[in-house]
Amino acid sequence: MVLLDLIFKILKITSFFKTMNILLTGGSGVIGNRFIEKMIDSAKIISIGRDFSKFPEKFRHHKNFKFYEYDLNSEKEILIPDRIDKILHLAAHVTDSKLDSVKYEFNFKSTDKLIQFAKSNKVEHFLFASTVSLYGFQGNEFLDEDSTLLGESSYALSKIHSEKLILNSGIKIFTILRIASVFGNNTKGFIFKLEKLFQKKIIPTPVDFSRKKSFIHIDDLVLFLVQALKYKKNGIFNLAYPVGFSFYDIIESITENKNSDFYLKIKLSPFTLKLILIINKILYKTKLAKSNNRIDVKPIQEFIWVNSEKAIKEFSYSPKISLLSKWRDI
């Protein structure tokens, strides 16, 4: 009896100190890279993807990094011999005017494939990177996790479908993370797109300057992800800086310390939007563009303001970097 108690204690101690094995998708992306950098010394990162060379050399040769070549678009089963404790699914086709609606099927098909893998391999925790875009534009409403999902874009619909798959999967523990617009070094979201237009002396402006939009700095997002790994209950969470920003704030953040004599301000009025729609159709019909949405102003129109108090409370972390911070590009 004493021997059995001793064996039990040893097993318990060994289990407590075992290295966490995280299966990661989208590891070669900007967010994935930052996540690996943060976690690689304390957990084993097992990444699947199409191109090993896309990962920085410092990860490729790290003892806690492992890569399996696997295309989530393929029909093949995911075969990984390693024990997997948690899955963090970051891989996705994001909003892009060059993609047709069929391409976005990857988002929910890859999610379903990982759900099946998680169930077959008894993975204890499934974390999914979703988006606040699935709320759609709802005026200047302050949206929480129970708000109606009114997103209409192919990207938003694909994420809504993915979330439904997770909710109905029977997975033991799932964490759905609805991420606000990400900014910071090397990110290519809303702020990046506006800055590119700004460089061309163009500032597209909404009709209502008072509308607010939620953002999150990439470093704050990664720290949220790290905290979410420790969470032991099912849940859906908005991840955003606790303060929303108006278009005035956004322009201030972009134009700070930049001088220019002239900017062409284009107000996105109903007439302008209709004109853009006509131009898109002409470009598509004349085969000058592969998509009938080549000039895409929806991301600029889409001001979604979310309440992140639930995540801040449950994950014991509050974002530190404001869009207006002078350190916002760190």
N, C-alpha and C positions, 0 to 999 in steps of 0.2 A: 504493500500500500504506500509506504514511504517512497519507494522507487518510482511508482506511477505518478505520485505527486511531483517528484523531482523532474521527471520527463515532461510532465504537463507544463511546469514552470519554464523549463528550457525552451519548449516549443513556443510558448507564449512570448517570451523575450525575443526569440529569433524572429517571430512573426512581426513583432512591434518594430524591430530595427531593419526589416527587409526593405530593399530599395523599391520605391514605387515605379512600376512599369507603365508608361503612358504611350498609347498608340496615337500618333498625331497625323492628321491629314492637312495639307496646305502648309507644310513646314517650310517650304522654300519661298513662301510669300513674305511680305514685310512684317506682318503681325506674327506669323509662324517663326520667323528668324529671331524676333525679339523675345518670343516666349521661350524658345530653345536656349537662348543666351541666359535668360533668367533662371531656368530650371536645370540645366544640364549637369551642374555640379552636385545636385541633390536628388535627382531622379534619372531613371533610364528612359531616354526618348527613343521610341521605335517609330520611325517615319516611313510612310508609304507614298510613292509618287512615281513619276515617269523619268526623272532626270536627276541622278545623284550629283552631277557636276554643278547643279544650281545652288547647292549648299556651300557655305563658306568652308574653307579648308580647316579652320579651327574646330568646326563641328565634325567634319568627315573623319578626323583622326582621334576624336575624343573617345575615351573608353566607355562613356555613357550614351553614345550615339550609335544607333543601328538603322540601316536603311534597307528596305525591301522594294525592289522595282515592281510596281503594280499600277495599272491604269484603272482608275475607278469607273471609266467609261466602258471597260471591257465586260464581257459576260462571264468571265472566269470567277471562280470562288476565291475569296481572300484566304490564303493559307499562310499563317504565321505560327511557327512552333513555340515562340516565347509566351510566357504567362503575361496576360494583359490585365491590369487593375483598372485602368481608366482609359476612355477614348475621348479625345478632344478633336471634334470635327470642324476644321476651319475652311477646308477646301470648298470653293464655290465659284460659279460664274457670277460676277457682280454686274451692276448696271453698266451697260455698254451699248451705244447706238449701233455698233457694228454687228451685234449678235441678233439672230432672229429668235422668235419665241421658242422654237424647238430646242435650241441649245440650252435653254434654262432648265430643261427636263433633267439635266445632269444633277442639279441641286437636290431634287427629291429622290432621284434614283440612287445616287451615291449614299444618301442618308439611309434609305431603305436597306441597301447592301450592308452598311455598317451596323444597322440594327440587328440584322440576321446574324452577323458575325458575333455581336455582343451577346446575343441570346445563346448561340451555339457554344460559345466559349465562357459562359457565365461571368462576363465582365461586370464588375460591381457598380460602375458609374459611367454614364454617357453624358458628355458635355457637348452642346451644340451651339455654334455661332450663328445666331439669327440676326435680325435687323429691325430697327424701328420703322423702316419703310413699309412694313406690312400693315401699319396703322393707316397709311394713306394720309392725304391732306385733309385735316378736319378744322380748318380755320385757325384760330389762335387758342384752341383747346389745350389744356394741360392734361396729357394722357398718361394713364397708369396701365398696369398689366391686364386689367379687366376691361379696358376700352375696346370698342368694336374694331375689328380688323377690316379696313376699307381700302387697302392697297390694291391698285389696279394694274401696275406694271408687271411684266413677265417675271422680273426678279422678285418682286414682293409676293406674287402668287406662288412662285416656286418655294419660297420660304414658309408661307402659310401651310402649303401642302406638306412640307417637311416636318413642321411642328405637329401637325395632326398625326403623322406617322409615328412620331415619338410618343405622343400622348396616348395612343392606342396600342403601343408596342408590348406593354407588360414588362418593360425593363425595370429592374429593381430600383435604381436611383437615376433620375435624369435631371439635368440642369440646362434650361434653355435661356440663352443670353441674347437679349435684343439690344444690339449695339447701335449707338448713335453715330453720327458722321465722325469718322476718325480723321484727326489731323496730326501733324508732326513730321519730322524728317522722313523722306522717301514715301510717304503715303500719297495716294492719288485720288482722294475723295473730293468732296464739295469745295473745300478751300483751295486745293491744288488746281481744280478746273477754273475757279474764279481768278486765281493768280495768273493762269495762262492767258485768259482773256484780258486781264489787266495789262499784261505785257504788250498786248496788241492795241492798247489804248481804248479798250471796250469795257464798259461796265453795264451788264444787263441788270435792270432793277425791277423788283416786283411793284405792283400797284400799291400795296400796303406795306410801308416801311416798318410798321410796328409789330408785324408778325415775328414770333420767336422760333428759334431752331436750337436743337440740342446737339452738342459736340462732345467728343472725348479725345484727349491726347493719347497717342499710342502707348506711352509709358504707363499711364493710368489704366488703360485697358488691360495691358499685360498683368499688372498687379491685381486687377479684378479677377483675371483668369486664374492666377495662382491661388487666390483666396477661395475661388469657386471649387477648386480641386478638393478642398477640405470639407466642403459642404456635404451633409449626410442625409438631406431630405430632398424630395422632388420639388421643383419650383421653376417659375418663369420670372425673369428679372430684366428690367431696363438698365442698361449701363450707360451713364452719361454724367457729365459735369453737372452738379446740382443747380446751376443757374442757366437759364436759356438766354440766347443772344439774338438781338434784332439785326435787321440788315444794316442799320447804322453801325452797330458794333462790328459786324463782319467786315464792312468796308474799311473801318478804322484799323482793324487788325491787319488788313492787307496793305493799306496805303501808308502805314506808319513808316517814317523815315524814307519815303520814296517821293521824289519830286517829278512833276510833269506839268507841262503847260496846257495839255489838252487831253480830255477823255471823252469818248463818245458814249453818252448814257442812253441806253435803249430800254425804254419802259415796256415791260411785258404785258401790254394791254390786250384785250380780246382781239383787236385788229392785228396787232403784231403777231400774236400766236396763230391767227388764221393765215396770215401771210407766210409764216414759217412752215405751216402744214402744206400749203400749196407748193412752196419751193421744194420741200421734201418729196412730194409726189412727182414733181417734174424730174428731179435728180434720179429717182428710182426708175421711172418709166423710160428715161433716156439712158439708163444703165450707167450713169455717172456715179451712182452709189448702190451698194449691195443691199441696203436697208431703206425702207420708206420712212425711217426716223433718223436720217443721217445728221441733221442739225437737231440735237436733243437738248431742249431747255427745261425738260421736266425736273431734273435734279435741282435746277436753280429755283424753280417754282415751289418745290416740295419743302415747305417749312413744317417740320414735325417737332413738337416740344413735349418732352416726356418727363415724368416724375421718376427719379432714381432712388428715392428714399428707402424703398424695400431692399434693394441691393446693398446700399450703404449700411443699413442696419444689420442685415443677415450676414454679410461678408466682412463686417467690421473694417471697412475701408472707404474713405471718402476721397474722390479725385482731387489732386493738388494743382493741376496745371490748367489755368483758364485760357480761353481763346485769346484774351486780351493781355495775357502775361508776356513780358518781354522774353521769357524763357520758353515760349511756346514751341520753338523749333529744335529744342534739345533732343 
